[in-house]
Amino acid sequence: MKRNILCLALANLVAASGPGCHRPATATQFETVAVTYGDLVQHVTASGTLGAVVSVDVGSQVSGKICTLAVDFNSRVKKGDLVAEIDPTVYEALLRQAEGELASANASVTLKRQNLARKQILVPLKAASQLDLDQANAELLQAEATVTINEAALASARANLGYCKITAPVDGLVIARKVDLGQTVTAGFTTPVLFVIAQDLSQMNISAAVSEADIGQVRNGQAVEFNVDAFPDETFHGVVTQVRKAPTTTQNVVTYETIITVDNPGQKLFPGMTADVAILVAERKHVLVIPNTALRYTPPEGVVYEAAPPKNFGRTQRLAYTPGANPATLKPVLLQGGITDGINTEVLNGLAETLPVVTSTLTLKASGSGFLSPPPPQNTP
């Protein structure tokens, strides 16, 4: 409950009552509020984007035309389910070619082995030279190496044919489809992304950008409240699970990515939604509090102080004003501040309960018969 203290300046009173005075007299009225006990919670605010905890990009390792498209947006899939197929005609032909080359290489090995056996018989009979035997042995080794090469080529061709069938790597929900039936995809240095599958949307993450001024207060396990534009009247809850130390600088503003895990049992929340986040970093129960308006109050010119206001004080110290012993004066008070919720600030020391602190100044003009009545005080909860 605010109360009003009327302070009349003696010089203004004399000026108002003196003969021949044309300037209206004024009276300064200070609006005050009592220091009380209350509860405070301090939040760090940020914004972020909702996303799946595990989101897998499904691509293609081979190039070709999409001949089968088995899923669409919001399709539920199991691991191993067919999601798309690339026209296998070219890869079937390459497989048959590799099989033929391997068969030819095996036949060459058989021939070279028989030739070596004949040389081994003829050399002791002086019907062939040692050079012929050595050459036959080398030709067999070369043929066997060719078989190994063709076996590898056959395995590659068989694998590429298998890659024509694109399957889901995890159980989940298709949240993005980036190809259409008949479209040609090209697998080059970068694997093209055909689908994005969210593994589980019953639990999601928020990637929030927290400013460098606030990141020191954020810890794993802190409770989080957030809102999304899709449900403006509903508050959702989460918990901080990771504070990443890699900075991001945008237009000279440094932020740190903070991961917040949220439950989404009804799957009301969608990937990509923007979340306005409030991270609970501190909480105080039944502590002395002072309104922030009292800490921002600046006295008008001409006010008389009981003591000179301090000009230099610590970062955690705050300056407030209370009515002086004389109604026409103010008394500066230096207090130690704690946490703040943006409306009130915790008082660690320097003020006592029920002590009035000034929050604003009202100046009244005098009428011909006396001072005008001040406006009724405004009650502020």
Beta strands, then each sheet from edge to edge (+ up, - down):
strand 1: 2-7
strand 2: 26-34
strand 3: 36-52
strand 4: 55-59
strand 5: 64-69
strand 6: 76-77
strand 7: 82-86
strand 8: 165-167
strand 9: 172-177
strand 10: 184-185
strand 11: 193-198
strand 12: 203-211
strand 13: 223-228
strand 14: 231-250
strand 15: 253-263
strand 16: 274-291
strand 17: 304-305
strand 18: 317-323
strand 19: 329-340
strand 20: 344-349
strand 21: 356-367
strand 22: 370-371
sheet 1: 1+ 2- 21+ 22-
sheet 2: 17+ 19+ 20- 16+ 3- 12+ 15- 14+ 13-
sheet 3: 4+ 11- 9+ 6-
sheet 4: 8+ 7- 5+ 10-
sheet 5: 17+ 19+ 18-
end
